[in-house]
Amino acid sequence: MTSILRQSKGCFHVSEWRDKLRNREKILLVLAKHHCLSLEELEEKTGIPRNELKVYLSWLAREGIIVRTWGKYAGKRYRKYCLRTAIKEELKID
């Protein structure tokens, strides 16, 4: 995975690497860039179907890599998926 990041020279776009990355890697890279996203935003940015995305997100949460929190917008609650700060620091992501 680090070789892919090096080749991108700081300009990362999931669409360029969509076929070469596994779904778990796609999710982690998108969350590393944006930190917290809703299910709809993750679906749009990774290209992974919604039901499949829920499975991967529950696996990552069980492993302690991501955290699920609630957000509120216009009086409605929605689920946010965030990369743990300790993981970001470990990977040295700004």
C-alpha positions, 0 to 999 in steps of 0.5 A: 500500500505504501508503494501506491501512495509513493507513486501518487506523489501526494495527489491521491484519487481513489478513482485512479486506483479503484481496480488495484486496491482491495475494498478494505484499503479503499475505505482506509485511504478515503477515511485517512484523507477525510477523517469522518464520512457518512455511509453515503459519502463513503459509498460515493468516494469508494464505489463499493455497494452500500450493503457490502460497505456496511460489512467492511465497516463493521469489521473495521469497527470490531478491529478497533481501526474506525469509530462509529459516531452520530452526526446531526444535520438539519435536525436529523441524525446520521451515522459517521465513520471516523478513522481512529486518531491513534491509527492516523498518528501511527501511519503518520497521516496529517 
